[in-house]
Amino acid sequence: MTALTNNLYLYVRNLIEREEGQDLVEYALVVALIAFGAVAGMQLLATGLNNAFDNITNLLTSATS
């Protein structure tokens, strides 16, 4: 029974100490951060473009009236 317990303990310890999957998690976090920044930047850009086109529309409307 102790051999089985020791083997289970060694397997779990080895599983916890492995660092192979950490790179993938780090890259996924970086990609998620970049995607979040891109979405936020696009929303600000869209708001600015909408305001600019609204201003152009108002100028053209007032110029033709």
VENGI-V853049 format. One record per pair of residues at least 12 apart in sequence whose ideal C-beta (glycine too) atoms are under 6 Angstrom apart, sorted by the first residue. I is the first residue (numbers start at 0). J is the second residue. D is the distance in Angstrom with one decimal. If there is no record, write none. Layout:
# VENGI-V853049
{{I/J/D} {I/J/D}}
This chain:
# VENGI-V853049
none
